[in-house]
Amino acid sequence: MVLTDAQRRANEKWHRNNRERANYIAMRSSARSFIRKKSTLDDLDGLEEIIRKRREELKE
């Protein structure tokens, strides 16, 4: 898909002004992709423990 110059500039401006949100979206995408495509059973077991602990932290 080809972007116009105006669309490209708008995207760059959004990324500059929303750097934290853009990083969050990129990290979330990477994590989901890893889980779906590359993770092993051992990886999933470890991730489940990390998720359980994180849920407890967020509930407090």
C-alpha positions in Angstrom: 0.0 0.0 0.0 1.4 3.3 -1.1 1.1 6.3 1.3 0.8 9.8 0.1 3.3 12.3 1.5 0.6 13.8 3.7 -0.3 10.4 5.1 3.3 9.6 5.8 3.9 13.0 7.5 0.7 12.5 9.6 1.9 9.1 10.7 5.3 10.4 11.6 3.8 13.2 13.6 1.5 10.8 15.5 4.5 8.6 16.4 6.4 11.6 17.6 3.5 12.9 19.7 2.5 9.4 21.0 5.8 7.7 21.4 4.8 5.8 24.5 1.6 4.5 23.0 3.4 3.5 19.8 6.0 1.6 21.8 3.2 -0.1 23.8 1.5 -1.2 20.6 4.7 -2.6 19.1 5.7 -4.5 22.2 2.2 -6.0 22.5 2.3 -7.1 18.9 5.7 -8.7 19.4 4.5 -10.6 22.4 1.4 -11.9 20.7 3.3 -12.9 17.6 5.9 -14.8 19.7 3.1 -16.6 21.6 1.3 -17.6 18.4 4.2 -18.5 16.2 7.4 -19.4 18.1 6.6 -20.4 21.7 7.3 -23.8 23.0 5.3 -25.6 25.8 8.1 -24.5 28.2 7.8 -20.9 27.1 4.1 -21.0 27.6 4.4 -22.5 31.1 6.9 -19.7 32.1 4.6 -17.1 30.6 1.6 -18.3 32.4 3.5 -17.9 35.7 4.6 -14.4 34.8 1.0 -13.5 33.8 -0.4 -14.9 37.0 2.0 -12.8 39.1 1.3 -9.7 37.0 -2.5 -10.2 37.5 -1.9 -10.3 41.2 0.1 -7.1 41.1 -2.6 -5.3 39.1 -5.3 -6.4 41.5 -3.6 -4.7 44.5 
